[in-house]
Amino acid sequence: MSIFHDIYNGIQDICYIWREEMKQVFHDEGVIIFFFVVPLVYPLLYSWIYNNETVHEIPVVVVDDNHSSMSRKFIRMCDASPDVKIAFYAQDMDEAKSLVSRQLVKAVYYFPSDFDAKLNRMEQATVGVYCDMSLMLAYKAAFQTAQLVSMQMGAEMKAKLGGYYTNREAAIATKPLDVADVPIFNPQGGYGSFVLPAVLVLILQQTLVLGIGLSAGTTREKSRYGWLIPVSRHYHGLLRIVWGKALCYFMIYAVMGVWLTMAVPRIFHFPQLADGWTLLTLLLPYTLASIFFGMAVSCMVTYRENVMLLMVFVSLPLLFLSGVSWPLSNIPAFWQGAAWMFPSTFAIRAYVRLNSMGASISDVMTEYNMLWVHTIFYFFVACTVYYVQMSRARRGTLDRLAQKKQSADDVEDDSIDTK
């Protein structure tokens, strides 16, 4: 009967800790922002900004010092493309730079005075392309348009000078291999479908760790002695404390995880190749790993602001280290090893392969198993740091009781001496 009694008391304590942690979550405005507002609103805002996937009709200014038929043909072909619009003609580069600085145009096409002469002498001519690098999509559109037009004009000139008898012969000579550019795993070739799935997975970890850290900072600041764990009869079991808090966070992020990984991609028509059960299978270890990781990190939080400085700082590096927006082959081995410390690294890789590339859960079994390794590892880390906190709280309580007893004894001795 004692075993059942202990189990019953354990469940009661877990429920009590879960209830107290849930109260603290809903009474702390900062935690509400990170647990609810940011996961709900930020993905919508970010996805809406990049919902068009690609940009069109980028305004460009032309500086034509050649004024030849070839330069005008180049300009017409660029203007006819869907990505570029010739918005201004400038007299010189100074005027063009002024238009760029005022954000009226995003790029400059410069034709030197010897552009046509070099072409007629069978020499290589150049076209200067100067782009505003503040917006990557605009830079890409302006540069690639000029590049494609130059290649097409070069092929036409080569066909005219080759002396071919038929159009078919000229086409084979100028373009012996006909390459069909089909973007796989990203049908629209856009930035949103490329990087936003990784961002959505990273948001889950970062907001969860920020909320847990903020809650821990609040507890420390409210505690008279700066303890993370309250001194109460319900907070005497290590596993009860860890599972009670984890249950609170898991119930919240079970919903937020579904919103981030299933609902948002469907709303904005991102690639959605994995079924719901497959994604839930991936979300289970990832959410648990992120919870225990956040609980371990929260023990280092002395003030509420500390966790924000820490996690916001590492957000962008974690996105690059995941290998989605930057090739893994170009990442040094040291930083690849450092990325293995974070659950988001393996979750991002698995989610992108499942949802964007159509892989099955068996294809990402390495990442899936690593998430369970993270769950187990950070569970023991969280238990260790919470045990240290419990020991400190217990020693602090005993020291205070001893000080009170000593003070009472001193007062009693003083009264005896007086008598």
N, C-alpha and C positions, 0 to 999 in steps of 0.2 A: 504493500500500500504506500510505503514511503516513496517508491519510485514514481508512482502515479501522482503522488502529492507534489513531488519535485517538478515533474513535467507540467502539472497544472500551474504551479507557481511561476515556472519559467515562461509559459505562454502568457500568463497574466502580466508579467514584467515586460515582455516583448511588446504586448499590446499597449501597456502604459507608456513605454518609451516611444512607440510609434505615434501614439496620440499626442504626447507632449511635443515631439518633433514636428508633427503636422501643424500643431497650434503655432509653433514658432515660425514655420514657413509662411503661414497665412497672416501672421502679425508683423512680419518684417517686409517693408516695402522693397528693399533692395533685393531680397531673395525672390519675391514675387516677380520683379522685373526680369531676373535672370532665369527663373524656372518657367515662366509663362509668357511674359510679354515678348522677350527677345526670341525664343523659339517659334512663337506664333507669327510675329510681325516681320522680323528681320529676313527670313527666307522669302517671304512674299515680296518685300521691297527689293531685295537683291535679284530675285528671279524676274521681277517686272522690268527692272532696268535693262537686263540682257535678254528680254523675251524676244526681241527682233532677231536675235542670233547674229546677224550681220548688218553692216551699215551700207547705205547707198547714197549717191549724189553728194559725195564729200566735196565741199567748195575748194577750188584750187585757183591760184593766180599764176599767170604765164608771163615770163619775161623773155620776149623774142627779140634777140639782137641779130637774127639772121633774115627774117622776113622773106623767106623763100617758099616755094610751093611745097617742098618736103616738110618744112617745119609746120606749115599750115595744115598739111595732111596729118601729121602726127597729132596736132592739137585737136583736129576734128575727130579722129579715131578715139582719142581719150575722152572727149566730150560725149561721144556716142555710147561709151561703155556705161553700164548701170551703176558703177561704183563711184564715178568721178563726174563732177560738173565744173566746167571752166567758168568761174564766177567773175574774175577780173583779169585785165591786162595791165601790167605795170611797165613803166618806162625803164626802170632799173631795179637792181636788187635792193636798194635802200627803201624804195617804195613798197616792194614786195614784203620786206621784213616788217615794215610798219603795219601792213594788213594782217600779217601773222600775229604780231604782238597785240593787235586789237581783236583777235579771235574772229576776224571776218573770213579767214581761210585757214585751212589745215595743212596746206602743202604748197610748194613753189616748184614750177617746171621752168628750167632755164635752158634756153637754146643759145649757144655761143655763135658769134658772127661767122665762124668758119664751118658751121654745121653742114650746109649744102655743098661747100667746096670740097670738103673731105670725102663726102659720099661720091661726088663726081670723079674724084681722083682715086677711087677704090680704096680709100683709107677708112679706118674705123672712126666714126663720129661719136660724140658723147652728148648725152642730155642730162643736165643736172637736176636731181630730184632732192629737194629739201623738205623734210616733214617735221611737223609738230609731234614730238614724242610723248606728249602728255596723255594722248589717247591712243592706245595700241591698235584698236580696230581701224581708226582713221589712217594711221600710218601704214598699216597693212594694205588698205584699199588703194591709197594713192600710189604707193610704191609698186605693188603688183600690177596695177593697170598700166603704168609706164613700161614696166618690164614686158608685159604681154604684147603691147603695141609695138615695141621695138623689135620683138621677135617676129611678129607678123610682117612688119615692113621689111625686115631683113630677108625673110623667106620670099616675099614678092620681088625684091630686087635681085635676089639670086636666081629666081626663075626667069626673069627678063634677060639677064646677062648670060644665061646658060645656053641659049639657042636651041631650046627643045622644040620638037615638032608638034607635040600634042600636050593638052593640059594635064592628062594623066601622067605623062612622062615627067612633066615639070613638078607635079605634086609628089611623085615618088622620089625625085632627086632632091627636092628641098625638105621633104619630111619622110624619110624612108621607113620610119616606125610610127604608126598611128597609135598614140597612147590615149586611152580613155581614163580620165581622172574620176574615180568613183570613191568618195570618202567613206570608209568602212567605220562602223560603230558611231558615226556622227553624220547622219544623212544630210543635214542642213549645212554642215561645215561651219557651225557657229560656236561662239565662245561659251554660250550658256550650256549647251549639251556637253561641252568639253570639260568644263571645270566645276560647274555648279553642283553636280552630284557629289563630288568630293567635299565641297564646302558644306553641304547639308549634313553630311556625316560628321564633319569636324565641329559643326555648331552644337551637335548633341553632346559631345564630350566637353567642350569648352564651357558651355552654359551650365552643365551639371556640376563641373568642378568649381566654377565661379559661385554658384548658389550654395554648395556645401561649404566652401571656404568662407563665404560671407556669413552664413549661419554660425559657423564655428567662431568667427571673429566677434559676432554679436554676443555669443555665450561668454567668451573670455572678457569682453568689455563690461558685461553686466555682473560677472562674478567678482566678488569682493577681493578674491585672492588670485584672480586670473586663471582659474581652472577651466578646462574644456568640458569636463564631465561633472555634473552637479553631484553634490554629496546627498544621497537619498537612499532609502532602503530598496528602491526599485533599480538603482544603478550599481548594484554590487556584483552582478554577473557579467563577465567579459563578453561572452557570446550573445547574451541577451541585449547588451548595449549595441553591439555591432549589427546584429540582425534587426533590432528594432528600428534603428536609424536607417539601415539599408532598405527595409521594407517601405518606409515612408518615401524615400527617393525613387524606388523602383515603381511604385504605384503611379507616381507622377510621370515618370519618363517612359513608362510603358505606352502611355497615350502620346507623349511628345515624339517618341521614336517613330510611331506609326505615322504621325502627321508629317514629320520631316522626310522620311524615306519612301512613303507611299503616296500620301495625299498631294504634297507640293509638286512632285514630278508629274503627276497626272493633270494638275491644274494648269501647268505651263507647258505641257506636251513634251517633256523631256523623254529620252529613251526609257522605256519601261518594259523590259523583257522578262524579268523575274516575276514569279507568282508570289502571292502574299505569304504562303507558308514558308517558302524559301527565305524571304526577307526576315520573317519572324524568327526563323532558326538562326540567322546571323545576328539579329538584334539582341537575342537573349544573352549570349556571353559578352557582347560588346557593352550592353547597358550595365551588366554586373561588374565588368572590369572597370568601366568608367566610374561607377559608384565607389568601389573600394579604392580606386586610385584617388578619387576626390577626397575620401575620408582620410587616406594616408597623408595627402598634401595639406589637409585642413589642420592637422596638428602642428604645422609650422606657421600657421597664421596667428599672429599676435593681435593685429588690428584688422579691421574690415577692409581697408584699402590695399593691404599687402597682396591678397590673392588676385585682385584686379590687375595690379602692376605685373605680377608674375605670369598669369595665363594669357593676358592680352598680348604681352611681349612675344610669347612663343607661338601664337596662332599662325602667323604667316610662315615662319620657318617650318612648322609642322605640315603645312600644306605643300611646301616644296619638297620636304623630305619624304612625303608619301609616294613620290614617283609619278604623280599624275600630271602636274604642270611642269615638271622638270625631269629629264631622263635619269633613271637610276644609274646608268653607266657614267654619268658626269658628276655623281655625288661621291665624295671621298668615303672610303671604308669606315673611317672614324664616325662620320656623321650618319652613315647608314646604321651603324651600331647604336648610336645615340637615339635614332628614331625608333628602334625596337623597344625602348622603354615606355612608349606611349601606345595605348590601345588603338588610337585613331589611325595609326600607320597601317595596321593590318586590316582594320575595318574598312578604310577607304579603298584599299586595293581589292578587297573581296567584293565590296558593294559595286564598284565600277565594273568589275568583270561580270558580276551577276546581272546587274540591271542594264548596263549599256552594251555589253558584249555578248550576252546570252549564254553565259557559262552556267554550269550546274553546280550544286553544292559540293560535289566530289571534285570538281576542278579547282576549287578554292579551299580544299581541305587543309592545306598548310596554314593559310591565314586563319581559318576557323579554329584549328587546334591551338594556334598561338594565342587567340583570344581567350580560350579556356585556361591556357597557361598564365596569362595575365590575370585572369579572374582569381585563380588559386594563389598566385604570388602576392597580389595586392591585398587579398583577404588576410593572409598571414601578416603582411606588413601593417595593415590597419589594426589587426588584433594586437600586434606588438606595441605600436605607438599608443593605442588606447590603454593597454596594460600599464605602460609607463605613466600615462596621465592618471590612471586610477591609483597607482602606487603613490604618486605625488600628492594626490588629493587625500589619500588615507593618512600619509605621514603628516600632512599639513593639519588635518583634523586632530590627530593625536598630539601634535606639538601644541596646538591651541588649547586643548584640554589640559595638557600638562602645565602650560603657562597659567591657565585659570586656577588650577589646583594649587600651584605654587603661590600665586597671588593671594588666594584664600588663606593658605597656611601662614603666609607672612602677616596678613592682617590679624589672624588669630593670635600669633606670637606677640605682635605688638600690643594687642589688647591684654594679654596675660602679663606682659611686662609692666603695663600701665597700672594694673591692679596691684 
